[in-house]
Amino acid sequence: MSRFWSDHIHALQPYEPGEQPKQKLLKLNTNEHAYGPSPKVLEAIAAVTNDDLRLYPPYDSAALTAAIAELHQVGTDQVFLGNGSDEVLAHVFNTLFLRAGRPLLMPDITYSFYKTYCSFFGVPAELQPLADDFTINVADYTRSREVAPAAIIFANPNAPTGLALSLADIAAIAQANPDSAVVVDEAYVDFGAESAVGLMQQYENIVVIHTLSKSYALAGLRVGYALASPEVVAGLQRVKDSFNSYPLDTLAQAGALAAIQDRADFDKKRAAIIQSRDELTVALQALDFDVLDSKTNFVFARHRQVDAKHIHQALRDHGILVRHFNQPRIDQFLRITIGTPEQCATLLTALREILSAQQ
Ligand SMILES: *Cc1c(COP(=O)(O)O)cnc(C)c1O
């Protein structure tokens, strides 16, 4: 608190990121990639690390924009880049969600940053409870309402559940809400779900958000993007250019371009993570965990007997960080990022010790 703060700062409820520990712990708590980025990313960054850093970066990130447009088979005027997808999401909230008297619809359990942005921008949200099996209840978003929502947002696969919605369900939501933006945050889509990008041709209200933080192993570089109709992108550009014209620095543009172009490295590493996820799921089930059907690089798991808070702390004592959300309905779950096979083995050894001490 400070008497120098602007009035609205006192009421802010900032996002709480997973811990980035000072000491050496096995970090399975923030869904970072188990492996490093493509070696070509490091080369590309090194190649632009020179005196030219005195120059501003290309303000339109033209080369990166073109590569992303080609990857997703959309126009370059349908790509909007930002300093991580969190920044892209901030501009999306500001550009699309503030429409007088019309609420934002989103699941009660989803990426927690959405609630932070609602309070920051003053977006009225109507939370739609997930079903008992933690799936999104599509009917909540397709039924007719007196007031059309300003927009709908959810992560697909959802976080922290890891569960994915089908494209048919997303199409039904878009179809039922032609005057509302339908924002699909696909931070984890590369780990096994279907992308809604292909639906954009038919439904101009769909906005898809991607990040290089998870499947491209570049959380440290801060690159995310939105794919949307040219009109929506033009609105996002307006907001961006009223805030920060150069969100992507020279190194980020070069590194992200190299990452997107190295398909072989991307495919090899994501396949390894998917395999580790499926193996870890089976191993956790054998230890008496219920594990939701993950399409991401994490699993969301609940032990049938032992309290999640206890396991969370005991793992920490073993030098392993996982994520626990002290939140109704999910407080008996742990969200565990998929590590390398060795890291998964370390986790399982620790869990066996912790659980056998409880019997
Ligand atoms: C990690 C994550 C983000 C944020 O990604 P950045 O690009 O690193 O800002 C956004 N949405 C979801 C659902 C995420 O899990």
The ligand as a MOL file (V3000), in Angstrom:
LIG
                    3D

  0  0  0     0  0            999 V3000
M  V30 BEGIN CTAB
M  V30 COUNTS 15 15 0 0 0
M  V30 BEGIN ATOM
M  V30 1 C 0.4990 -20.7750 -19.8350 0
M  V30 2 C -0.8330 -20.2860 -20.2750 0
M  V30 3 C -1.0020 -19.0170 -20.8470 0
M  V30 4 C 0.0830 -17.9750 -20.8340 0
M  V30 5 O 1.0720 -18.1830 -21.7000 0
M  V30 6 P 2.1930 -17.0900 -21.9590 0
M  V30 7 O 2.2570 -17.0550 -23.4310 0
M  V30 8 O 3.4230 -17.6430 -21.3150 0
M  V30 9 O 1.7800 -15.7750 -21.3700 0
M  V30 10 C -2.2520 -18.6600 -21.3180 0
M  V30 11 N -3.3010 -19.4840 -21.2060 0
M  V30 12 C -3.1940 -20.6840 -20.6330 0
M  V30 13 C -4.3930 -21.5630 -20.5240 0
M  V30 14 C -1.9560 -21.1160 -20.1460 0
M  V30 15 O -1.8600 -22.2880 -19.5170 0
M  V30 END ATOM
M  V30 BEGIN BOND
M  V30 1 1 1 2
M  V30 2 1 2 3
M  V30 3 2 2 14
M  V30 4 1 3 4
M  V30 5 2 3 10
M  V30 6 1 4 5
M  V30 7 1 5 6
M  V30 8 2 6 7
M  V30 9 1 6 8
M  V30 10 1 6 9
M  V30 11 1 10 11
M  V30 12 2 11 12
M  V30 13 1 12 13
M  V30 14 1 12 14
M  V30 15 1 14 15
M  V30 END BOND
M  V30 END CTAB
M  END
